[in-house]
Amino acid sequence: MPASSRSRAPQPAGGSPNLPLVQPHAAAIDVGATELYVALPPERTAQPVRVFETFTADLQALAACLLEHEVTTVALESTGVYWIPLFQILEAAGLEVCLVNARHVKHVRGRKTDVSDCQWLQQLHAAGLLQASFRPPDAVCAVRSLLRHREELVRQASSQIQHMQKALTQMHLHLHHVLADITGMSGQRILDAVLQGERDAEQLAALRDPQVKAPQETVVKALQGDWRAEHLFVLRQSLASYRYLQVQMRECDAEIERLLAACPGPADPADAPPPPKNAPRGKSRKNQIELPHRDLREELFRLFGTDLTQTPGLGPALVARLFAEVGNDLTAFPSAKQFASWLGLCPDPKKSGGRVLRHRTRDVRHRAALLFRLAAQSLHHSETVLGRHFRQMKAKLGAPAAITATAHKLARIFYHLVTTQEAYDESVFARQEQQQQARQLRRLERQAAALGFQMIPKATAT
């Protein structure tokens, strides 16, 4: 036994001793921040439960201990990110690692200890009752880590903008009220001049771009205030922090480009160019991902084998985030229904005594599901089939349920396009739309007949 491990006397795990033995080479680990409780197959050792610390040397000793006892598959139960180093070390050692959801392996009521938890987990895993959580390949996980880090940089940059606006407000300067964005070209020129000592409102207002909608007189009035030193200090530091975060985001984009290039994809943009881009709609949003040397949309086409950005609501930045969350290989989900269920976007009815008690979706906090909800919400003013579907669901069910229903539809479309590598074709929904219009016409005819009227087509009436 490694010196870094401690053995614990076996305790009853509360499970049935008659569970079928499906995986005889199964072990289980209850992962904590400082200790790992390992349950080995009880028939192979007199000390079936051992405790390891979480240092790197201890994790390697744990992997060696599992191999010594001829373990081939390990179930992990963890919260937070404590499982990631252990997962990587066990996977590198050639073990099959099954990361399970803690909600799916709850123990029966009674005494709960780390020892009994890992034993119960080992019994369930040996009986083949545990289902592994989905985890994309390492190359996709690396992109995911950087994209999540980039989102945090964007949040920090937004916080620095708020600090600048607060400092301006405390100095009675209303620059952020006459400029749509104080971090734009005009705003940064004016802020730089202020921090360099310029106090003449006329001179400061002259630095604005001619395209600024606010008139010169209004900008001059907005730049007359109380130039207090403490607020100027906050303004200087916040502006410097904002610019530093912008540099970090550009560096992050360059690293994301390198990692995306290392990810395999089924298509080559040079051989099979994607369809033409959609017409631009409105202004481009700031802080979006911009690869230094490649077009993000073409890179996503290479990775997925189809141009997902042709789907309404799915822009290049959102598709890139979806790639980071689920990858481009969805074979782990046999059908679109199972993919939507994993996202928590489909109904989860609870029945008892033949009655449906609830129809709501499961309470799942999923980043990919949130992305589909954001895409669904952006379709409110879209004149596409999906936009009309969203507005119909909103009128029928309300906004929250409509967002979930449309996100469910988008998730199924995403699954179909990725698995078949087909291009998005809106004409597929034409038949469904015709059926919907026919149902609406029949409903109006029934309502008119109930009121004693008869509907006449416009062409016939004229």
C-alpha positions as CSV (number, residue, x, y, z in Angstrom):
1,M,0.0,0.0,0.0
2,P,1.4,3.5,-0.9
3,A,2.6,5.5,2.0
4,S,0.4,8.4,1.0
5,S,-2.8,6.3,1.5
6,R,-4.8,5.3,4.6
7,S,-7.1,2.3,4.8
8,R,-10.5,2.4,6.4
9,A,-12.5,-0.5,7.8
10,P,-15.3,-1.5,5.5
11,Q,-18.7,-0.3,6.5
12,P,-22.1,-1.3,5.3
13,A,-23.0,0.9,2.3
14,G,-26.7,0.4,2.7
15,G,-27.1,-1.2,-0.8
16,S,-28.4,-4.6,-1.6
17,P,-25.9,-7.4,-1.5
18,N,-27.8,-9.1,-4.3
19,L,-27.1,-6.5,-7.0
20,P,-25.9,-8.3,-10.2
21,L,-22.2,-8.1,-10.9
22,V,-21.9,-6.7,-14.4
23,Q,-18.4,-5.0,-14.1
24,P,-16.2,-7.0,-11.7
25,H,-13.2,-4.7,-12.3
26,A,-15.0,-1.6,-11.1
27,A,-13.8,0.9,-8.5
28,A,-15.2,4.2,-7.2
29,I,-13.8,7.4,-5.9
30,D,-15.6,10.1,-3.8
31,V,-13.6,13.2,-4.8
32,G,-13.1,16.0,-2.3
33,A,-10.9,19.1,-2.1
34,T,-8.2,17.6,0.2
35,E,-9.0,13.8,0.3
36,L,-10.1,11.1,-2.1
37,Y,-12.0,8.1,-0.7
38,V,-11.4,5.0,-3.0
39,A,-13.5,1.9,-2.9
40,L,-11.8,-1.1,-4.5
41,P,-13.6,-4.4,-5.3
42,P,-14.1,-5.9,-1.9
43,E,-13.3,-9.5,-3.0
44,R,-9.7,-8.5,-4.1
45,T,-8.3,-6.9,-0.9
46,A,-8.8,-6.9,2.8
47,Q,-8.8,-3.1,2.8
48,P,-11.4,-2.2,0.2
49,V,-11.6,1.5,1.2
50,R,-8.5,3.7,1.1
51,V,-7.9,7.4,1.5
52,F,-5.5,9.4,-0.6
53,E,-4.5,13.1,-0.5
54,T,-5.0,15.3,-3.6
55,F,-1.4,16.2,-4.4
56,T,0.0,15.1,-7.7
57,A,2.2,12.4,-6.3
58,D,-0.8,11.0,-4.4
59,L,-3.0,11.0,-7.5
60,Q,-0.3,9.0,-9.4
61,A,-0.1,6.6,-6.4
62,L,-3.8,6.2,-6.6
63,A,-3.7,5.3,-10.3
64,A,-0.9,2.7,-9.6
65,C,-3.0,1.2,-6.7
66,L,-6.0,0.8,-9.1
67,L,-3.8,-0.9,-11.7
68,E,-2.3,-3.1,-9.1
69,H,-5.7,-4.4,-8.1
70,E,-6.6,-5.0,-11.8
71,V,-9.2,-2.3,-11.9
72,T,-10.3,-1.2,-15.4
73,T,-13.1,1.2,-14.8
74,V,-13.6,3.9,-12.2
75,A,-16.6,6.0,-11.2
76,L,-16.0,9.5,-9.9
77,E,-18.4,11.6,-7.9
78,S,-17.4,15.2,-7.4
79,T,-18.5,18.8,-7.2
80,G,-16.8,21.8,-8.6
81,V,-13.6,21.2,-10.6
82,Y,-11.8,18.9,-8.1
83,W,-12.2,15.9,-10.4
84,I,-10.4,17.3,-13.4
85,P,-6.8,16.5,-12.4
86,L,-7.7,13.1,-11.2
87,F,-9.8,12.4,-14.4
88,Q,-6.8,13.3,-16.6
89,I,-4.3,11.2,-14.7
90,L,-6.6,8.1,-14.6
91,E,-7.4,8.5,-18.3
92,A,-3.7,8.8,-19.1
93,A,-3.1,5.6,-17.1
94,G,-5.4,3.7,-19.4
95,L,-8.4,3.4,-17.1
96,E,-12.0,4.0,-18.2
97,V,-13.3,6.9,-16.2
98,C,-17.0,7.4,-15.5
99,L,-17.9,10.8,-14.2
100,V,-21.3,10.6,-12.6
101,N,-23.9,13.1,-11.6
102,A,-24.1,13.4,-7.8
103,R,-27.9,13.7,-8.1
104,H,-28.1,10.2,-9.7
105,V,-26.2,8.4,-7.0
106,K,-27.9,9.7,-3.9
107,H,-27.8,7.3,-0.9
108,V,-30.8,6.1,0.9
109,R,-31.6,8.0,4.1
110,G,-29.5,7.1,7.1
111,R,-25.8,7.5,8.1
112,K,-23.9,9.3,5.5
113,T,-20.1,9.2,5.5
114,D,-17.4,9.5,2.8
115,V,-16.6,5.8,3.3
116,S,-20.2,4.6,2.8
117,D,-20.6,7.0,-0.2
118,C,-17.6,5.5,-2.1
119,Q,-18.7,2.0,-1.2
120,W,-22.3,2.7,-2.5
121,L,-20.9,4.2,-5.6
122,Q,-18.7,1.1,-6.2
123,Q,-21.7,-1.2,-5.8
124,L,-23.7,0.8,-8.3
125,H,-20.9,0.9,-10.8
126,A,-20.1,-2.8,-10.5
127,A,-23.8,-3.5,-11.1
128,G,-23.7,-1.3,-14.3
129,L,-26.3,1.2,-13.0
130,L,-24.2,4.3,-13.5
131,Q,-24.2,6.4,-16.7
132,A,-21.2,8.5,-17.5
133,S,-21.5,12.3,-18.0
134,F,-20.7,13.6,-21.4
135,R,-17.3,15.2,-21.8
136,P,-15.9,16.4,-25.1
137,P,-12.4,15.4,-26.2
138,D,-9.4,17.2,-24.7
139,A,-8.9,19.4,-27.7
140,V,-12.4,20.7,-27.4
141,C,-12.1,21.1,-23.6
142,A,-9.0,23.3,-24.1
143,V,-11.0,25.6,-26.4
144,R,-13.8,25.6,-23.8
145,S,-11.5,26.7,-21.0
146,L,-10.2,29.7,-23.0
147,L,-13.7,30.7,-24.2
148,R,-15.0,30.7,-20.6
149,H,-11.9,32.7,-19.6
150,R,-12.6,35.1,-22.3
151,E,-16.2,35.6,-21.1
152,E,-14.8,36.5,-17.7
153,L,-12.5,39.0,-19.3
154,V,-15.6,40.6,-21.1
155,R,-17.4,40.8,-17.7
156,Q,-14.4,42.4,-16.1
157,A,-14.2,44.9,-19.0
158,S,-17.9,45.8,-18.5
159,S,-17.2,46.4,-14.8
160,Q,-14.4,48.8,-15.7
161,I,-16.8,50.7,-18.0
162,Q,-19.2,51.0,-15.0
163,H,-16.3,52.4,-12.9
164,M,-15.6,55.0,-15.5
165,Q,-19.2,56.0,-15.8
166,K,-19.5,56.3,-12.0
167,A,-16.4,58.5,-11.9
168,L,-17.8,60.8,-14.6
169,T,-21.1,61.0,-12.8
170,Q,-19.4,62.0,-9.6
171,M,-17.6,64.8,-11.5
172,H,-20.9,66.1,-12.9
173,L,-19.8,65.0,-16.4
174,H,-22.5,63.5,-18.6
175,L,-20.3,62.2,-21.4
176,H,-21.9,58.7,-21.2
177,H,-25.3,60.3,-21.7
178,V,-24.4,62.0,-25.0
179,L,-22.2,59.2,-26.4
180,A,-23.6,55.7,-27.0
181,D,-20.3,54.2,-25.9
182,I,-17.6,56.0,-24.0
183,T,-15.1,53.3,-25.0
184,G,-15.6,54.1,-28.7
185,M,-13.3,56.3,-30.8
186,S,-14.8,59.6,-29.7
187,G,-15.1,58.6,-26.1
188,Q,-11.5,57.4,-25.7
189,R,-10.2,60.5,-27.4
190,I,-12.1,62.8,-25.0
191,L,-11.1,60.7,-22.0
192,D,-7.4,60.7,-23.0
193,A,-7.6,64.5,-23.3
194,V,-9.2,64.9,-19.9
195,L,-6.6,62.7,-18.3
196,Q,-3.9,64.8,-20.0
197,G,-5.2,67.9,-18.3
198,E,-7.6,69.4,-20.9
199,R,-10.5,71.2,-19.2
200,D,-11.9,73.4,-21.9
201,A,-15.3,71.9,-22.9
202,E,-15.2,73.4,-26.4
203,Q,-11.8,71.8,-27.1
204,L,-13.0,68.5,-25.7
205,A,-16.2,68.5,-27.6
206,A,-14.3,69.2,-30.8
207,L,-12.7,65.7,-30.5
208,R,-15.9,63.9,-31.1
209,D,-16.5,62.1,-34.3
210,P,-18.7,63.9,-36.9
211,Q,-21.0,60.9,-36.9
212,V,-22.0,61.4,-33.3
213,K,-25.7,62.2,-33.2
214,A,-25.6,64.6,-30.2
215,P,-25.2,68.2,-31.3
216,Q,-22.0,70.2,-30.4
217,E,-23.8,72.4,-27.9
218,T,-25.1,69.3,-25.9
219,V,-21.7,67.7,-25.9
220,V,-20.1,71.0,-24.6
221,K,-22.7,71.1,-21.7
222,A,-22.0,67.5,-20.9
223,L,-18.3,68.2,-20.5
224,Q,-18.7,71.0,-17.9
225,G,-18.2,69.6,-14.4
226,D,-16.2,69.4,-11.2
227,W,-12.7,68.0,-11.9
228,R,-11.9,66.4,-8.6
229,A,-8.6,64.6,-8.3
230,E,-9.8,61.5,-6.6
231,H,-12.4,60.8,-9.3
232,L,-9.8,61.5,-12.0
233,F,-7.6,58.9,-10.4
234,V,-10.3,56.3,-10.5
235,L,-11.0,57.2,-14.2
236,R,-7.4,56.9,-15.1
237,Q,-7.0,53.4,-13.5
238,S,-10.3,52.2,-14.9
239,L,-9.5,53.2,-18.4
240,A,-6.0,51.6,-18.1
241,S,-7.6,48.4,-16.8
242,Y,-10.2,48.4,-19.6
243,R,-7.4,48.7,-22.3
244,Y,-5.3,46.0,-20.7
245,L,-8.3,43.7,-20.7
246,Q,-8.8,44.4,-24.4
247,V,-5.2,43.4,-25.0
248,Q,-5.8,40.2,-23.1
249,M,-8.9,39.4,-25.1
250,R,-6.9,39.8,-28.4
251,E,-4.2,37.5,-27.0
252,C,-7.0,35.1,-26.0
253,D,-8.4,35.2,-29.5
254,A,-5.0,34.3,-31.0
255,E,-4.7,31.3,-28.6
256,I,-8.2,30.2,-29.5
257,E,-7.3,30.3,-33.2
258,R,-4.3,28.1,-32.5
259,L,-6.4,25.6,-30.5
260,L,-9.2,25.5,-33.1
261,A,-6.7,24.8,-35.8
262,A,-5.6,21.7,-33.8
263,C,-9.1,20.3,-33.7
264,P,-10.0,17.9,-36.4
265,G,-12.9,18.6,-38.7
266,P,-14.7,16.8,-41.5
267,A,-14.6,19.6,-44.1
268,D,-12.0,21.9,-45.8
269,P,-13.1,25.4,-46.6
270,A,-10.8,25.5,-49.6
271,D,-12.4,22.4,-51.1
272,A,-16.0,23.0,-50.1
273,P,-16.5,26.7,-49.4
274,P,-19.5,27.6,-47.2
275,P,-22.6,29.3,-48.5
276,P,-22.6,33.1,-48.8
277,K,-22.9,35.0,-45.6
278,N,-26.2,36.3,-44.5
279,A,-27.0,40.0,-45.0
280,P,-25.6,42.1,-42.1
281,R,-28.3,42.9,-39.6
282,G,-27.6,46.1,-37.6
283,K,-24.3,47.0,-35.9
284,S,-21.7,44.4,-35.1
285,R,-21.5,43.8,-31.4
286,K,-18.4,44.6,-29.5
287,N,-16.2,42.1,-27.7
288,Q,-17.1,39.3,-30.2
289,I,-14.4,36.7,-31.0
290,E,-12.2,37.8,-33.9
291,L,-9.5,35.4,-35.0
292,P,-6.3,37.2,-36.1
293,H,-5.6,35.3,-39.3
294,R,-8.7,33.3,-40.1
295,D,-12.4,33.9,-40.6
296,L,-14.3,32.4,-37.6
297,R,-17.2,31.4,-39.8
298,E,-15.1,29.4,-42.2
299,E,-13.2,27.8,-39.4
300,L,-16.5,26.6,-37.9
301,F,-17.5,25.3,-41.2
302,R,-14.4,23.2,-41.3
303,L,-15.1,21.8,-37.8
304,F,-18.8,21.0,-38.3
305,G,-18.9,20.2,-42.0
306,T,-21.8,22.5,-42.5
307,D,-22.5,26.2,-42.1
308,L,-24.5,26.4,-38.9
309,T,-24.5,30.2,-39.0
310,Q,-27.2,30.1,-41.7
311,T,-29.6,28.9,-39.0
312,P,-31.6,31.9,-37.6
313,G,-30.3,32.9,-34.2
314,L,-27.0,31.1,-34.5
315,G,-24.2,33.6,-35.2
316,P,-20.5,32.7,-35.4
317,A,-19.7,33.7,-31.8
318,L,-22.6,31.6,-30.5
319,V,-21.7,28.6,-32.7
320,A,-18.1,28.8,-31.5
321,R,-19.3,28.7,-27.9
322,L,-21.5,25.7,-28.7
323,F,-18.5,23.9,-30.2
324,A,-16.6,24.5,-27.0
325,E,-19.5,23.1,-24.9
326,V,-20.5,20.0,-26.9
327,G,-17.9,19.6,-29.6
328,N,-18.5,18.5,-33.2
329,D,-19.1,14.8,-32.5
330,L,-22.6,14.1,-31.1
331,T,-22.5,10.3,-31.5
332,A,-22.8,10.0,-27.7
333,F,-26.4,11.0,-28.1
334,P,-28.3,8.4,-30.3
335,S,-31.1,10.8,-31.2
336,A,-32.1,14.5,-31.1
337,K,-34.5,13.7,-28.3
338,Q,-31.8,12.4,-26.1
339,F,-29.6,15.5,-26.9
340,A,-32.5,17.8,-26.0
341,S,-33.1,15.8,-22.8
342,W,-29.4,16.1,-21.8
343,L,-29.7,19.9,-22.3
344,G,-32.8,20.0,-20.1
345,L,-34.9,21.7,-22.8
346,C,-37.6,19.0,-23.2
347,P,-40.7,18.5,-20.9
348,D,-40.2,16.3,-17.9
349,P,-43.7,15.2,-16.9
350,K,-44.3,13.7,-13.5
351,K,-47.1,11.2,-13.4
352,S,-48.8,9.5,-10.4
353,G,-52.0,7.5,-10.4
354,G,-52.5,8.1,-14.1
355,R,-52.4,11.9,-13.6
356,V,-49.8,14.3,-14.9
357,L,-48.7,16.3,-11.8
358,R,-46.3,18.7,-13.6
359,H,-45.1,19.3,-17.2
360,R,-42.1,21.7,-16.6
361,T,-38.6,21.1,-17.8
362,R,-36.0,19.7,-15.4
363,D,-34.1,22.2,-13.3
364,V,-30.8,21.9,-15.2
365,R,-28.2,24.7,-15.3
366,H,-26.5,23.9,-18.6
367,R,-24.2,26.4,-20.5
368,A,-25.2,24.9,-23.9
369,A,-28.9,25.2,-23.0
370,L,-28.4,28.8,-22.1
371,L,-26.8,29.4,-25.5
372,F,-29.8,28.0,-27.3
373,R,-32.1,30.1,-25.1
374,L,-30.1,33.2,-26.0
375,A,-30.4,32.3,-29.7
376,A,-34.2,31.7,-29.3
377,Q,-34.7,35.1,-27.6
378,S,-32.9,36.8,-30.5
379,L,-35.6,35.6,-32.9
380,H,-38.3,37.9,-31.5
381,H,-38.2,40.2,-34.5
382,S,-37.0,37.7,-37.1
383,E,-39.2,37.2,-40.2
384,T,-38.1,33.6,-40.6
385,V,-40.1,30.5,-39.8
386,L,-38.4,30.2,-36.4
387,G,-39.1,33.8,-35.6
388,R,-42.8,33.3,-36.4
389,H,-42.7,30.1,-34.3
390,F,-41.3,32.0,-31.3
391,R,-44.0,34.7,-31.5
392,Q,-46.7,32.1,-31.8
393,M,-45.4,30.3,-28.7
394,K,-45.1,33.5,-26.8
395,A,-48.7,34.5,-27.5
396,K,-49.8,31.0,-26.5
397,L,-47.5,30.1,-23.5
398,G,-45.8,33.4,-22.5
399,A,-42.2,34.5,-22.9
400,P,-40.3,32.1,-20.7
401,A,-42.0,28.9,-22.1
402,A,-41.7,30.3,-25.6
403,I,-37.9,30.8,-25.2
404,T,-37.6,27.2,-23.9
405,A,-39.8,25.7,-26.7
406,T,-37.9,27.6,-29.4
407,A,-34.5,26.7,-27.8
408,H,-35.7,23.0,-27.9
409,K,-36.4,23.4,-31.6
410,L,-33.0,25.0,-32.3
411,A,-31.2,22.2,-30.4
412,R,-32.9,19.6,-32.5
413,I,-32.0,21.5,-35.7
414,F,-28.4,21.8,-34.5
415,Y,-28.2,18.1,-33.8
416,H,-29.6,17.2,-37.2
417,L,-27.3,19.5,-39.1
418,V,-24.2,18.4,-37.2
419,T,-24.9,14.7,-37.4
420,T,-25.9,14.8,-41.1
421,Q,-23.7,17.7,-42.2
422,E,-26.5,19.1,-44.2
423,A,-27.1,22.8,-44.9
424,Y,-29.9,24.6,-43.2
425,D,-32.9,24.7,-45.5
426,E,-35.9,26.8,-44.4
427,S,-38.1,25.3,-47.1
428,V,-38.4,22.2,-45.0
429,F,-40.6,24.1,-42.6
430,A,-42.9,25.3,-45.4
431,R,-45.2,22.3,-45.1
432,Q,-45.5,22.7,-41.4
433,E,-46.3,26.4,-41.8
434,Q,-49.0,25.5,-44.4
435,Q,-50.5,23.0,-41.9
436,Q,-50.4,25.7,-39.2
437,Q,-52.2,28.2,-41.5
438,A,-54.8,25.6,-42.4
439,R,-55.5,25.0,-38.7
440,Q,-55.8,28.7,-38.1
441,L,-58.2,29.1,-41.0
442,R,-60.4,26.3,-39.7
443,R,-60.4,27.8,-36.3
444,L,-61.5,31.2,-37.7
445,E,-64.2,29.6,-39.7
446,R,-65.6,27.9,-36.6
447,Q,-65.5,31.2,-34.7
448,A,-67.3,33.0,-37.5
449,A,-70.0,30.3,-37.7
450,A,-70.5,30.5,-34.0
451,L,-71.2,34.2,-34.3
452,G,-73.5,33.8,-37.3
453,F,-71.1,34.9,-40.0
454,Q,-69.6,33.2,-43.0
455,M,-66.0,33.7,-44.1
456,I,-65.5,34.5,-47.8
457,P,-62.0,34.5,-49.4
458,K,-60.9,38.0,-50.5
459,A,-60.6,37.0,-54.2
460,T,-64.2,35.7,-54.2
461,A,-65.5,38.7,-52.3
462,T,-64.2,41.2,-54.9
